[in-house]
Amino acid sequence: MMVAELKGVSDIMARMQLSCYSKCIANVKEEKLSVGEMSCVDRCVNKFMDVHQKVGVELQNSMAQQPPAAE
């Protein structure tokens, strides 16, 4: 169970990194991020994590409302 959870977190982080990088980082040749890029990445990561948390809550709520499976 722990391995599956770690894989899930790793997948989320990889998707977040790819998504925010492609949206926010314009010039990969510079060593440092510009202020605008840093701000964009900060907003992107916050939004990504907020949505992930809300989806998780909704999934838990929907699973709690389902009747138990017949054995």
CHARMM internal coordinates of N, CA and C (Angstrom, degrees):
IC EDIT
DIST 1 N 1 CA 1.4471
DIST 1 CA 1 C 1.5287
ANGL 1 N 1 CA 1 C 110.60
DIST 1 C 2 N 1.3161
ANGL 1 CA 1 C 2 N 116.35
DIHE 1 N 1 CA 1 C 2 N -41.31
DIST 2 N 2 CA 1.4593
ANGL 1 C 2 N 2 CA 121.89
DIHE 1 CA 1 C 2 N 2 CA -178.99
DIST 2 CA 2 C 1.5314
ANGL 2 N 2 CA 2 C 110.93
DIHE 1 C 2 N 2 CA 2 C -64.50
DIST 2 C 3 N 1.3151
ANGL 2 CA 2 C 3 N 116.71
DIHE 2 N 2 CA 2 C 3 N -38.73
DIST 3 N 3 CA 1.4667
ANGL 2 C 3 N 3 CA 121.34
DIHE 2 CA 2 C 3 N 3 CA 179.70
DIST 3 CA 3 C 1.5268
ANGL 3 N 3 CA 3 C 110.00
DIHE 2 C 3 N 3 CA 3 C -64.51
DIST 3 C 4 N 1.3080
ANGL 3 CA 3 C 4 N 117.16
DIHE 3 N 3 CA 3 C 4 N -42.26
DIST 4 N 4 CA 1.4634
ANGL 3 C 4 N 4 CA 121.12
DIHE 3 CA 3 C 4 N 4 CA 179.01
DIST 4 CA 4 C 1.5202
ANGL 4 N 4 CA 4 C 110.42
DIHE 3 C 4 N 4 CA 4 C -63.25
DIST 4 C 5 N 1.3243
ANGL 4 CA 4 C 5 N 117.38
DIHE 4 N 4 CA 4 C 5 N -40.49
DIST 5 N 5 CA 1.4628
ANGL 4 C 5 N 5 CA 120.90
DIHE 4 CA 4 C 5 N 5 CA 179.23
DIST 5 CA 5 C 1.5224
ANGL 5 N 5 CA 5 C 110.92
DIHE 4 C 5 N 5 CA 5 C -65.72
DIST 5 C 6 N 1.3276
ANGL 5 CA 5 C 6 N 117.37
DIHE 5 N 5 CA 5 C 6 N -41.46
DIST 6 N 6 CA 1.4615
ANGL 5 C 6 N 6 CA 120.94
DIHE 5 CA 5 C 6 N 6 CA 177.91
DIST 6 CA 6 C 1.5253
ANGL 6 N 6 CA 6 C 111.44
DIHE 5 C 6 N 6 CA 6 C -64.58
DIST 6 C 7 N 1.3237
ANGL 6 CA 6 C 7 N 116.73
DIHE 6 N 6 CA 6 C 7 N -38.76
DIST 7 N 7 CA 1.4628
ANGL 6 C 7 N 7 CA 119.84
DIHE 6 CA 6 C 7 N 7 CA 176.86
DIST 7 CA 7 C 1.5179
ANGL 7 N 7 CA 7 C 110.62
DIHE 6 C 7 N 7 CA 7 C -65.01
DIST 7 C 8 N 1.3155
ANGL 7 CA 7 C 8 N 117.00
DIHE 7 N 7 CA 7 C 8 N -38.98
DIST 8 N 8 CA 1.4604
ANGL 7 C 8 N 8 CA 121.18
DIHE 7 CA 7 C 8 N 8 CA 178.15
DIST 8 CA 8 C 1.5180
ANGL 8 N 8 CA 8 C 112.05
DIHE 7 C 8 N 8 CA 8 C -63.37
DIST 8 C 9 N 1.3178
ANGL 8 CA 8 C 9 N 116.93
DIHE 8 N 8 CA 8 C 9 N -45.40
DIST 9 N 9 CA 1.4590
ANGL 8 C 9 N 9 CA 121.66
DIHE 8 CA 8 C 9 N 9 CA 179.01
DIST 9 CA 9 C 1.5258
ANGL 9 N 9 CA 9 C 109.84
DIHE 8 C 9 N 9 CA 9 C -64.65
DIST 9 C 10 N 1.3132
ANGL 9 CA 9 C 10 N 116.46
DIHE 9 N 9 CA 9 C 10 N -41.57
DIST 10 N 10 CA 1.4624
ANGL 9 C 10 N 10 CA 120.70
DIHE 9 CA 9 C 10 N 10 CA 178.39
DIST 10 CA 10 C 1.5237
ANGL 10 N 10 CA 10 C 110.85
DIHE 9 C 10 N 10 CA 10 C -61.85
DIST 10 C 11 N 1.3305
ANGL 10 CA 10 C 11 N 116.90
DIHE 10 N 10 CA 10 C 11 N -41.10
DIST 11 N 11 CA 1.4549
ANGL 10 C 11 N 11 CA 121.32
DIHE 10 CA 10 C 11 N 11 CA 178.82
DIST 11 CA 11 C 1.5271
ANGL 11 N 11 CA 11 C 110.78
DIHE 10 C 11 N 11 CA 11 C -64.76
DIST 11 C 12 N 1.3158
ANGL 11 CA 11 C 12 N 117.30
DIHE 11 N 11 CA 11 C 12 N -43.47
DIST 12 N 12 CA 1.4608
ANGL 11 C 12 N 12 CA 121.44
DIHE 11 CA 11 C 12 N 12 CA 178.83
DIST 12 CA 12 C 1.5264
ANGL 12 N 12 CA 12 C 110.50
DIHE 11 C 12 N 12 CA 12 C -60.80
DIST 12 C 13 N 1.3198
ANGL 12 CA 12 C 13 N 116.17
DIHE 12 N 12 CA 12 C 13 N -45.26
DIST 13 N 13 CA 1.4634
ANGL 12 C 13 N 13 CA 119.90
DIHE 12 CA 12 C 13 N 13 CA -179.59
DIST 13 CA 13 C 1.5305
ANGL 13 N 13 CA 13 C 111.07
DIHE 12 C 13 N 13 CA 13 C -63.47
DIST 13 C 14 N 1.3179
ANGL 13 CA 13 C 14 N 117.14
DIHE 13 N 13 CA 13 C 14 N -40.79
DIST 14 N 14 CA 1.4651
ANGL 13 C 14 N 14 CA 120.29
DIHE 13 CA 13 C 14 N 14 CA 179.92
DIST 14 CA 14 C 1.5256
ANGL 14 N 14 CA 14 C 110.96
DIHE 13 C 14 N 14 CA 14 C -65.64
DIST 14 C 15 N 1.3480
ANGL 14 CA 14 C 15 N 116.77
DIHE 14 N 14 CA 14 C 15 N -42.38
DIST 15 N 15 CA 1.4682
ANGL 14 C 15 N 15 CA 119.83
DIHE 14 CA 14 C 15 N 15 CA 178.43
DIST 15 CA 15 C 1.5216
ANGL 15 N 15 CA 15 C 111.28
DIHE 14 C 15 N 15 CA 15 C -65.90
DIST 15 C 16 N 1.3288
ANGL 15 CA 15 C 16 N 116.99
DIHE 15 N 15 CA 15 C 16 N -40.00
DIST 16 N 16 CA 1.4584
ANGL 15 C 16 N 16 CA 121.01
DIHE 15 CA 15 C 16 N 16 CA 178.58
DIST 16 CA 16 C 1.5251
ANGL 16 N 16 CA 16 C 110.29
DIHE 15 C 16 N 16 CA 16 C -63.75
DIST 16 C 17 N 1.3174
ANGL 16 CA 16 C 17 N 116.68
DIHE 16 N 16 CA 16 C 17 N -44.94
DIST 17 N 17 CA 1.4583
ANGL 16 C 17 N 17 CA 120.90
DIHE 16 CA 16 C 17 N 17 CA -179.49
DIST 17 CA 17 C 1.5287
ANGL 17 N 17 CA 17 C 110.76
DIHE 16 C 17 N 17 CA 17 C -61.23
DIST 17 C 18 N 1.3082
ANGL 17 CA 17 C 18 N 117.12
DIHE 17 N 17 CA 17 C 18 N -46.99
DIST 18 N 18 CA 1.4581
ANGL 17 C 18 N 18 CA 121.16
DIHE 17 CA 17 C 18 N 18 CA -179.52
DIST 18 CA 18 C 1.5249
ANGL 18 N 18 CA 18 C 111.10
DIHE 17 C 18 N 18 CA 18 C -63.39
DIST 18 C 19 N 1.3134
ANGL 18 CA 18 C 19 N 116.58
DIHE 18 N 18 CA 18 C 19 N -45.68
DIST 19 N 19 CA 1.4595
ANGL 18 C 19 N 19 CA 121.49
DIHE 18 CA 18 C 19 N 19 CA -178.40
DIST 19 CA 19 C 1.5272
ANGL 19 N 19 CA 19 C 111.40
DIHE 18 C 19 N 19 CA 19 C -63.99
DIST 19 C 20 N 1.3153
ANGL 19 CA 19 C 20 N 117.31
DIHE 19 N 19 CA 19 C 20 N -51.90
DIST 20 N 20 CA 1.4626
ANGL 19 C 20 N 20 CA 120.72
DIHE 19 CA 19 C 20 N 20 CA -176.97
DIST 20 CA 20 C 1.5270
ANGL 20 N 20 CA 20 C 111.41
DIHE 19 C 20 N 20 CA 20 C -68.59
DIST 20 C 21 N 1.3017
ANGL 20 CA 20 C 21 N 117.59
DIHE 20 N 20 CA 20 C 21 N -36.19
DIST 21 N 21 CA 1.4671
ANGL 20 C 21 N 21 CA 120.82
DIHE 20 CA 20 C 21 N 21 CA 178.53
DIST 21 CA 21 C 1.5220
ANGL 21 N 21 CA 21 C 110.35
DIHE 20 C 21 N 21 CA 21 C -63.11
DIST 21 C 22 N 1.3309
ANGL 21 CA 21 C 22 N 116.25
DIHE 21 N 21 CA 21 C 22 N -47.03
DIST 22 N 22 CA 1.4558
ANGL 21 C 22 N 22 CA 118.81
DIHE 21 CA 21 C 22 N 22 CA -177.48
DIST 22 CA 22 C 1.5263
ANGL 22 N 22 CA 22 C 112.07
DIHE 21 C 22 N 22 CA 22 C -68.74
DIST 22 C 23 N 1.3331
ANGL 22 CA 22 C 23 N 118.00
DIHE 22 N 22 CA 22 C 23 N -28.75
DIST 23 N 23 CA 1.4604
ANGL 22 C 23 N 23 CA 121.24
DIHE 22 CA 22 C 23 N 23 CA 179.56
DIST 23 CA 23 C 1.5231
ANGL 23 N 23 CA 23 C 113.00
DIHE 22 C 23 N 23 CA 23 C -81.69
DIST 23 C 24 N 1.3234
ANGL 23 CA 23 C 24 N 117.62
DIHE 23 N 23 CA 23 C 24 N -30.89
DIST 24 N 24 CA 1.4689
ANGL 23 C 24 N 24 CA 120.45
DIHE 23 CA 23 C 24 N 24 CA -166.88
DIST 24 CA 24 C 1.5265
ANGL 24 N 24 CA 24 C 116.00
DIHE 23 C 24 N 24 CA 24 C -112.40
DIST 24 C 25 N 1.2929
ANGL 24 CA 24 C 25 N 118.67
DIHE 24 N 24 CA 24 C 25 N -26.21
DIST 25 N 25 CA 1.4602
ANGL 24 C 25 N 25 CA 120.06
DIHE 24 CA 24 C 25 N 25 CA -172.86
DIST 25 CA 25 C 1.5252
ANGL 25 N 25 CA 25 C 109.34
DIHE 24 C 25 N 25 CA 25 C -98.45
DIST 25 C 26 N 1.3260
ANGL 25 CA 25 C 26 N 114.98
DIHE 25 N 25 CA 25 C 26 N 108.51
DIST 26 N 26 CA 1.4623
ANGL 25 C 26 N 26 CA 120.21
DIHE 25 CA 25 C 26 N 26 CA -175.74
DIST 26 CA 26 C 1.5288
ANGL 26 N 26 CA 26 C 112.65
DIHE 25 C 26 N 26 CA 26 C -87.88
DIST 26 C 27 N 1.3089
ANGL 26 CA 26 C 27 N 117.01
DIHE 26 N 26 CA 26 C 27 N -42.22
DIST 27 N 27 CA 1.4614
ANGL 26 C 27 N 27 CA 120.52
DIHE 26 CA 26 C 27 N 27 CA -172.80
DIST 27 CA 27 C 1.5242
ANGL 27 N 27 CA 27 C 109.67
DIHE 26 C 27 N 27 CA 27 C -121.88
DIST 27 C 28 N 1.3176
ANGL 27 CA 27 C 28 N 116.75
DIHE 27 N 27 CA 27 C 28 N 101.27
DIST 28 N 28 CA 1.4658
ANGL 27 C 28 N 28 CA 120.46
DIHE 27 CA 27 C 28 N 28 CA -176.78
DIST 28 CA 28 C 1.5281
ANGL 28 N 28 CA 28 C 112.77
DIHE 27 C 28 N 28 CA 28 C -80.50
DIST 28 C 29 N 1.3245
ANGL 28 CA 28 C 29 N 117.75
DIHE 28 N 28 CA 28 C 29 N -2.20
DIST 29 N 29 CA 1.4595
ANGL 28 C 29 N 29 CA 120.68
DIHE 28 CA 28 C 29 N 29 CA -178.17
DIST 29 CA 29 C 1.5293
ANGL 29 N 29 CA 29 C 112.75
DIHE 28 C 29 N 29 CA 29 C -82.75
DIST 29 C 30 N 1.3249
ANGL 29 CA 29 C 30 N 117.23
DIHE 29 N 29 CA 29 C 30 N -19.27
DIST 30 N 30 CA 1.4587
ANGL 29 C 30 N 30 CA 120.35
DIHE 29 CA 29 C 30 N 30 CA 179.47
DIST 30 CA 30 C 1.5199
ANGL 30 N 30 CA 30 C 110.44
DIHE 29 C 30 N 30 CA 30 C -83.80
DIST 30 C 31 N 1.3426
ANGL 30 CA 30 C 31 N 115.73
DIHE 30 N 30 CA 30 C 31 N 148.49
DIST 31 N 31 CA 1.4641
ANGL 30 C 31 N 31 CA 120.22
DIHE 30 CA 30 C 31 N 31 CA -178.66
DIST 31 CA 31 C 1.5210
ANGL 31 N 31 CA 31 C 112.68
DIHE 30 C 31 N 31 CA 31 C -70.32
DIST 31 C 32 N 1.3329
ANGL 31 CA 31 C 32 N 116.21
DIHE 31 N 31 CA 31 C 32 N -39.07
DIST 32 N 32 CA 1.4565
ANGL 31 C 32 N 32 CA 120.56
DIHE 31 CA 31 C 32 N 32 CA -174.16
DIST 32 CA 32 C 1.5187
ANGL 32 N 32 CA 32 C 110.13
DIHE 31 C 32 N 32 CA 32 C -114.09
DIST 32 C 33 N 1.3377
ANGL 32 CA 32 C 33 N 114.57
DIHE 32 N 32 CA 32 C 33 N 152.90
DIST 33 N 33 CA 1.4583
ANGL 32 C 33 N 33 CA 120.28
DIHE 32 CA 32 C 33 N 33 CA 175.79
DIST 33 CA 33 C 1.5230
ANGL 33 N 33 CA 33 C 109.83
DIHE 32 C 33 N 33 CA 33 C -76.15
DIST 33 C 34 N 1.3250
ANGL 33 CA 33 C 34 N 115.70
DIHE 33 N 33 CA 33 C 34 N 146.17
DIST 34 N 34 CA 1.4572
ANGL 33 C 34 N 34 CA 119.64
DIHE 33 CA 33 C 34 N 34 CA 173.78
DIST 34 CA 34 C 1.5308
ANGL 34 N 34 CA 34 C 108.27
DIHE 33 C 34 N 34 CA 34 C -75.04
DIST 34 C 35 N 1.3242
ANGL 34 CA 34 C 35 N 116.44
DIHE 34 N 34 CA 34 C 35 N 167.98
DIST 35 N 35 CA 1.4617
ANGL 34 C 35 N 35 CA 121.28
DIHE 34 CA 34 C 35 N 35 CA 179.09
DIST 35 CA 35 C 1.5295
ANGL 35 N 35 CA 35 C 109.69
DIHE 34 C 35 N 35 CA 35 C -61.05
DIST 35 C 36 N 1.3284
ANGL 35 CA 35 C 36 N 116.49
DIHE 35 N 35 CA 35 C 36 N -41.88
DIST 36 N 36 CA 1.4567
ANGL 35 C 36 N 36 CA 120.44
DIHE 35 CA 35 C 36 N 36 CA 178.58
DIST 36 CA 36 C 1.5126
ANGL 36 N 36 CA 36 C 112.58
DIHE 35 C 36 N 36 CA 36 C -62.69
DIST 36 C 37 N 1.3326
ANGL 36 CA 36 C 37 N 116.50
DIHE 36 N 36 CA 36 C 37 N -40.79
DIST 37 N 37 CA 1.4712
ANGL 36 C 37 N 37 CA 120.51
DIHE 36 CA 36 C 37 N 37 CA 178.32
DIST 37 CA 37 C 1.5177
ANGL 37 N 37 CA 37 C 110.88
DIHE 36 C 37 N 37 CA 37 C -65.49
DIST 37 C 38 N 1.3318
ANGL 37 CA 37 C 38 N 117.08
DIHE 37 N 37 CA 37 C 38 N -42.74
DIST 38 N 38 CA 1.4575
ANGL 37 C 38 N 38 CA 120.43
DIHE 37 CA 37 C 38 N 38 CA 178.98
DIST 38 CA 38 C 1.5250
ANGL 38 N 38 CA 38 C 110.99
DIHE 37 C 38 N 38 CA 38 C -62.57
DIST 38 C 39 N 1.3173
ANGL 38 CA 38 C 39 N 116.01
DIHE 38 N 38 CA 38 C 39 N -42.25
DIST 39 N 39 CA 1.4568
ANGL 38 C 39 N 39 CA 120.58
DIHE 38 CA 38 C 39 N 39 CA 178.90
DIST 39 CA 39 C 1.5254
ANGL 39 N 39 CA 39 C 110.58
DIHE 38 C 39 N 39 CA 39 C -63.93
DIST 39 C 40 N 1.3207
ANGL 39 CA 39 C 40 N 116.55
DIHE 39 N 39 CA 39 C 40 N -43.66
DIST 40 N 40 CA 1.4571
ANGL 39 C 40 N 40 CA 121.46
DIHE 39 CA 39 C 40 N 40 CA 178.94
DIST 40 CA 40 C 1.5317
ANGL 40 N 40 CA 40 C 111.15
DIHE 39 C 40 N 40 CA 40 C -61.41
DIST 40 C 41 N 1.3224
ANGL 40 CA 40 C 41 N 116.51
DIHE 40 N 40 CA 40 C 41 N -45.68
DIST 41 N 41 CA 1.4651
ANGL 40 C 41 N 41 CA 120.68
DIHE 40 CA 40 C 41 N 41 CA 179.99
DIST 41 CA 41 C 1.5244
ANGL 41 N 41 CA 41 C 109.98
DIHE 40 C 41 N 41 CA 41 C -62.90
DIST 41 C 42 N 1.3160
ANGL 41 CA 41 C 42 N 117.18
DIHE 41 N 41 CA 41 C 42 N -42.41
DIST 42 N 42 CA 1.4603
ANGL 41 C 42 N 42 CA 121.22
DIHE 41 CA 41 C 42 N 42 CA 179.46
DIST 42 CA 42 C 1.5269
ANGL 42 N 42 CA 42 C 110.77
DIHE 41 C 42 N 42 CA 42 C -60.01
DIST 42 C 43 N 1.3298
ANGL 42 CA 42 C 43 N 117.00
DIHE 42 N 42 CA 42 C 43 N -48.06
DIST 43 N 43 CA 1.4675
ANGL 42 C 43 N 43 CA 120.98
DIHE 42 CA 42 C 43 N 43 CA 179.15
DIST 43 CA 43 C 1.5227
ANGL 43 N 43 CA 43 C 110.99
DIHE 42 C 43 N 43 CA 43 C -63.93
DIST 43 C 44 N 1.3281
ANGL 43 CA 43 C 44 N 116.59
DIHE 43 N 43 CA 43 C 44 N -42.30
DIST 44 N 44 CA 1.4636
ANGL 43 C 44 N 44 CA 121.40
DIHE 43 CA 43 C 44 N 44 CA -178.20
DIST 44 CA 44 C 1.5283
ANGL 44 N 44 CA 44 C 110.74
DIHE 43 C 44 N 44 CA 44 C -62.32
DIST 44 C 45 N 1.3178
ANGL 44 CA 44 C 45 N 116.91
DIHE 44 N 44 CA 44 C 45 N -47.67
DIST 45 N 45 CA 1.4681
ANGL 44 C 45 N 45 CA 120.98
DIHE 44 CA 44 C 45 N 45 CA -179.69
DIST 45 CA 45 C 1.5253
ANGL 45 N 45 CA 45 C 110.26
DIHE 44 C 45 N 45 CA 45 C -63.05
DIST 45 C 46 N 1.3255
ANGL 45 CA 45 C 46 N 116.93
DIHE 45 N 45 CA 45 C 46 N -43.57
DIST 46 N 46 CA 1.4716
ANGL 45 C 46 N 46 CA 119.99
DIHE 45 CA 45 C 46 N 46 CA 179.21
DIST 46 CA 46 C 1.5234
ANGL 46 N 46 CA 46 C 111.09
DIHE 45 C 46 N 46 CA 46 C -60.97
DIST 46 C 47 N 1.3269
ANGL 46 CA 46 C 47 N 117.39
DIHE 46 N 46 CA 46 C 47 N -44.98
DIST 47 N 47 CA 1.4607
ANGL 46 C 47 N 47 CA 120.63
DIHE 46 CA 46 C 47 N 47 CA 179.54
DIST 47 CA 47 C 1.5241
ANGL 47 N 47 CA 47 C 110.83
DIHE 46 C 47 N 47 CA 47 C -64.76
DIST 47 C 48 N 1.3141
ANGL 47 CA 47 C 48 N 116.42
DIHE 47 N 47 CA 47 C 48 N -42.96
DIST 48 N 48 CA 1.4611
ANGL 47 C 48 N 48 CA 120.92
DIHE 47 CA 47 C 48 N 48 CA -179.58
DIST 48 CA 48 C 1.5267
ANGL 48 N 48 CA 48 C 110.26
DIHE 47 C 48 N 48 CA 48 C -59.71
DIST 48 C 49 N 1.3326
ANGL 48 CA 48 C 49 N 116.72
DIHE 48 N 48 CA 48 C 49 N -46.31
DIST 49 N 49 CA 1.4600
ANGL 48 C 49 N 49 CA 120.83
DIHE 48 CA 48 C 49 N 49 CA -178.23
DIST 49 CA 49 C 1.5262
ANGL 49 N 49 CA 49 C 111.08
DIHE 48 C 49 N 49 CA 49 C -69.75
DIST 49 C 50 N 1.3226
ANGL 49 CA 49 C 50 N 118.41
DIHE 49 N 49 CA 49 C 50 N -37.58
DIST 50 N 50 CA 1.4659
ANGL 49 C 50 N 50 CA 121.00
DIHE 49 CA 49 C 50 N 50 CA 177.20
DIST 50 CA 50 C 1.5236
ANGL 50 N 50 CA 50 C 110.65
DIHE 49 C 50 N 50 CA 50 C -61.38
DIST 50 C 51 N 1.3191
ANGL 50 CA 50 C 51 N 116.34
DIHE 50 N 50 CA 50 C 51 N -46.59
DIST 51 N 51 CA 1.4663
ANGL 50 C 51 N 51 CA 120.28
DIHE 50 CA 50 C 51 N 51 CA -179.99
DIST 51 CA 51 C 1.5259
ANGL 51 N 51 CA 51 C 110.39
DIHE 50 C 51 N 51 CA 51 C -63.93
DIST 51 C 52 N 1.3247
ANGL 51 CA 51 C 52 N 117.07
DIHE 51 N 51 CA 51 C 52 N -43.10
DIST 52 N 52 CA 1.4628
ANGL 51 C 52 N 52 CA 120.92
DIHE 51 CA 51 C 52 N 52 CA 179.33
DIST 52 CA 52 C 1.5307
ANGL 52 N 52 CA 52 C 110.37
DIHE 51 C 52 N 52 CA 52 C -59.85
DIST 52 C 53 N 1.3190
ANGL 52 CA 52 C 53 N 116.74
DIHE 52 N 52 CA 52 C 53 N -42.42
DIST 53 N 53 CA 1.4706
ANGL 52 C 53 N 53 CA 120.91
DIHE 52 CA 52 C 53 N 53 CA 179.94
DIST 53 CA 53 C 1.5264
ANGL 53 N 53 CA 53 C 110.55
DIHE 52 C 53 N 53 CA 53 C -65.99
DIST 53 C 54 N 1.3255
ANGL 53 CA 53 C 54 N 117.66
DIHE 53 N 53 CA 53 C 54 N -43.38
DIST 54 N 54 CA 1.4638
ANGL 53 C 54 N 54 CA 120.88
DIHE 53 CA 53 C 54 N 54 CA -179.85
DIST 54 CA 54 C 1.5252
ANGL 54 N 54 CA 54 C 111.80
DIHE 53 C 54 N 54 CA 54 C -65.14
DIST 54 C 55 N 1.3227
ANGL 54 CA 54 C 55 N 116.70
DIHE 54 N 54 CA 54 C 55 N -39.99
DIST 55 N 55 CA 1.4619
ANGL 54 C 55 N 55 CA 120.45
DIHE 54 CA 54 C 55 N 55 CA 177.65
DIST 55 CA 55 C 1.5259
ANGL 55 N 55 CA 55 C 109.84
DIHE 54 C 55 N 55 CA 55 C -64.01
DIST 55 C 56 N 1.3278
ANGL 55 CA 55 C 56 N 116.81
DIHE 55 N 55 CA 55 C 56 N -41.77
DIST 56 N 56 CA 1.4616
ANGL 55 C 56 N 56 CA 120.61
DIHE 55 CA 55 C 56 N 56 CA 178.17
DIST 56 CA 56 C 1.5204
ANGL 56 N 56 CA 56 C 112.41
DIHE 55 C 56 N 56 CA 56 C -60.75
DIST 56 C 57 N 1.3253
ANGL 56 CA 56 C 57 N 116.49
DIHE 56 N 56 CA 56 C 57 N -42.74
DIST 57 N 57 CA 1.4671
ANGL 56 C 57 N 57 CA 120.73
DIHE 56 CA 56 C 57 N 57 CA 178.51
DIST 57 CA 57 C 1.5230
ANGL 57 N 57 CA 57 C 110.36
DIHE 56 C 57 N 57 CA 57 C -63.13
DIST 57 C 58 N 1.3282
ANGL 57 CA 57 C 58 N 116.94
DIHE 57 N 57 CA 57 C 58 N -44.98
DIST 58 N 58 CA 1.4675
ANGL 57 C 58 N 58 CA 120.70
DIHE 57 CA 57 C 58 N 58 CA 179.80
DIST 58 CA 58 C 1.5261
ANGL 58 N 58 CA 58 C 111.57
DIHE 57 C 58 N 58 CA 58 C -63.47
DIST 58 C 59 N 1.3251
ANGL 58 CA 58 C 59 N 117.33
DIHE 58 N 58 CA 58 C 59 N -39.76
DIST 59 N 59 CA 1.4640
ANGL 58 C 59 N 59 CA 120.19
DIHE 58 CA 58 C 59 N 59 CA 177.21
DIST 59 CA 59 C 1.5220
ANGL 59 N 59 CA 59 C 111.29
DIHE 58 C 59 N 59 CA 59 C -63.51
DIST 59 C 60 N 1.3278
ANGL 59 CA 59 C 60 N 116.59
DIHE 59 N 59 CA 59 C 60 N -42.76
DIST 60 N 60 CA 1.4621
ANGL 59 C 60 N 60 CA 120.21
DIHE 59 CA 59 C 60 N 60 CA 178.37
DIST 60 CA 60 C 1.5223
ANGL 60 N 60 CA 60 C 110.78
DIHE 59 C 60 N 60 CA 60 C -63.10
DIST 60 C 61 N 1.3306
ANGL 60 CA 60 C 61 N 116.52
DIHE 60 N 60 CA 60 C 61 N -42.20
DIST 61 N 61 CA 1.4659
ANGL 60 C 61 N 61 CA 120.03
DIHE 60 CA 60 C 61 N 61 CA 179.13
DIST 61 CA 61 C 1.5256
ANGL 61 N 61 CA 61 C 111.27
DIHE 60 C 61 N 61 CA 61 C -63.69
DIST 61 C 62 N 1.3201
ANGL 61 CA 61 C 62 N 116.59
DIHE 61 N 61 CA 61 C 62 N -42.59
DIST 62 N 62 CA 1.4681
ANGL 61 C 62 N 62 CA 119.04
DIHE 61 CA 61 C 62 N 62 CA -179.10
DIST 62 CA 62 C 1.5266
ANGL 62 N 62 CA 62 C 111.11
DIHE 61 C 62 N 62 CA 62 C -68.36
DIST 62 C 63 N 1.3196
ANGL 62 CA 62 C 63 N 117.67
DIHE 62 N 62 CA 62 C 63 N -34.06
DIST 63 N 63 CA 1.4683
ANGL 62 C 63 N 63 CA 120.53
DIHE 62 CA 62 C 63 N 63 CA 178.45
DIST 63 CA 63 C 1.5271
ANGL 63 N 63 CA 63 C 110.30
DIHE 62 C 63 N 63 CA 63 C -71.14
DIST 63 C 64 N 1.3230
ANGL 63 CA 63 C 64 N 117.38
DIHE 63 N 63 CA 63 C 64 N -34.45
DIST 64 N 64 CA 1.4581
ANGL 63 C 64 N 64 CA 121.49
DIHE 63 CA 63 C 64 N 64 CA -179.50
DIST 64 CA 64 C 1.5313
ANGL 64 N 64 CA 64 C 110.70
DIHE 63 C 64 N 64 CA 64 C -70.52
DIST 64 C 65 N 1.3161
ANGL 64 CA 64 C 65 N 117.40
DIHE 64 N 64 CA 64 C 65 N -25.74
DIST 65 N 65 CA 1.4663
ANGL 64 C 65 N 65 CA 121.39
DIHE 64 CA 64 C 65 N 65 CA -177.83
DIST 65 CA 65 C 1.5140
ANGL 65 N 65 CA 65 C 111.95
DIHE 64 C 65 N 65 CA 65 C -87.65
DIST 65 C 66 N 1.3264
ANGL 65 CA 65 C 66 N 118.54
DIHE 65 N 65 CA 65 C 66 N -12.38
DIST 66 N 66 CA 1.4613
ANGL 65 C 66 N 66 CA 121.25
DIHE 65 CA 65 C 66 N 66 CA 179.89
DIST 66 CA 66 C 1.5246
ANGL 66 N 66 CA 66 C 109.77
DIHE 65 C 66 N 66 CA 66 C -76.86
DIST 66 C 67 N 1.3176
ANGL 66 CA 66 C 67 N 117.45
DIHE 66 N 66 CA 66 C 67 N 142.83
DIST 67 N 67 CA 1.4757
ANGL 66 C 67 N 67 CA 119.41
DIHE 66 CA 66 C 67 N 67 CA 176.21
DIST 67 CA 67 C 1.5285
ANGL 67 N 67 CA 67 C 109.26
DIHE 66 C 67 N 67 CA 67 C -68.03
DIST 67 C 68 N 1.3239
ANGL 67 CA 67 C 68 N 116.89
DIHE 67 N 67 CA 67 C 68 N 152.22
DIST 68 N 68 CA 1.4784
ANGL 67 C 68 N 68 CA 119.95
DIHE 67 CA 67 C 68 N 68 CA 179.88
DIST 68 CA 68 C 1.5276
ANGL 68 N 68 CA 68 C 110.06
DIHE 67 C 68 N 68 CA 68 C -61.95
DIST 68 C 69 N 1.3191
ANGL 68 CA 68 C 69 N 114.71
DIHE 68 N 68 CA 68 C 69 N 145.78
DIST 69 N 69 CA 1.4669
ANGL 68 C 69 N 69 CA 120.71
DIHE 68 CA 68 C 69 N 69 CA 179.23
DIST 69 CA 69 C 1.5213
ANGL 69 N 69 CA 69 C 110.21
DIHE 68 C 69 N 69 CA 69 C -70.75
DIST 69 C 70 N 1.3102
ANGL 69 CA 69 C 70 N 115.58
DIHE 69 N 69 CA 69 C 70 N 141.11
DIST 70 N 70 CA 1.4742
ANGL 69 C 70 N 70 CA 120.84
DIHE 69 CA 69 C 70 N 70 CA 177.48
DIST 70 CA 70 C 1.5155
ANGL 70 N 70 CA 70 C 109.04
DIHE 69 C 70 N 70 CA 70 C -72.57
DIST 70 C 71 N 1.2994
ANGL 70 CA 70 C 71 N 115.51
DIHE 70 N 70 CA 70 C 71 N 137.30
DIST 71 N 71 CA 1.4733
ANGL 70 C 71 N 71 CA 120.04
DIHE 70 CA 70 C 71 N 71 CA -178.32
DIST 71 CA 71 C 1.4987
ANGL 71 N 71 CA 71 C 111.03
DIHE 70 C 71 N 71 CA 71 C -99.24
END
COOR INIT
IC SEED 1 N 1 CA 1 C
IC BUILD
